[in-house]
Amino acid sequence: MKILMVLTSHDKLGNTGRKTGFWLEELAAPYYAFKDAGAEITLASPNGGNPPLDPKSNEPDFQTEQTHRFEADAQASAQLASTVRLDSVSQADFDAVFYPGGHGPLWDLAEDKNSIALIEAFLAASKPVALVCHAPGVLRHVKTPEGKPLVEGKKVTGFTNTEEEAVGLTDVVPFLVEEELIAKGGIYSKGPDWGSYVVADGLLITGQNPGSSAEAAELLIKQLGA
């Protein structure tokens, strides 16, 4: 079982002067779900190398058993420091792809032609695609073979407007995940803010927030029959 995990390379939180990037729990929890299931994991990002970590995600309030495990894992840290360039990967080499969130993907991966083509290629090859928190926003330009928005008529979830409001970034992000998924015709649903909530529609798996990342990963593993 070979799983690709795609991280953001974007580190600027709009015009706030603050840093952003990927959210640590959304990498760490799925990473160990996959690793403990025997998967071979490849980390990729648009620029390759060491992707930016959202510093807020490493504050004590947001640390978990899995984030501590990741930070103490020399092999995982080395892998993170040397992600492969997104334009160098092919769906043919993997069984599934997983997108951790954080705010960074809203700026780069949502507009990245390589990411868009990669997701379309995974689905065309009948391979599952999972995205959590802000990462479902990466689907905004992904199309079906017929040229329609991928999420049109599909059950999806993602970071809610009220969760974005709670972190004070409604007017900072380039778009709101919940609104964008609905605008593209997605059948959007959500659970309580910050609780684990995951939706699957065929090969597409989406999770609402950081706390949904482990459940989304487990669902992906189940889809792969592992």
Secondary structure by P-SEA (a helix, b strand, c coil): cbbbbbbbcccccccccccccccaaaaaaaaaaaaaaccbbbbbccccccccccccccccccccaaaaaaaacaaaaaaaaccccccccccccccbbbbbbcccccccccccaaaaaaaaaaaaacbbbbbcccccccccccccccccccccccccccccaaaaaaacccccccccaaaaaaaacccccccccccbbbbbcccbbbbccccaaaaaaaaaaaaacc
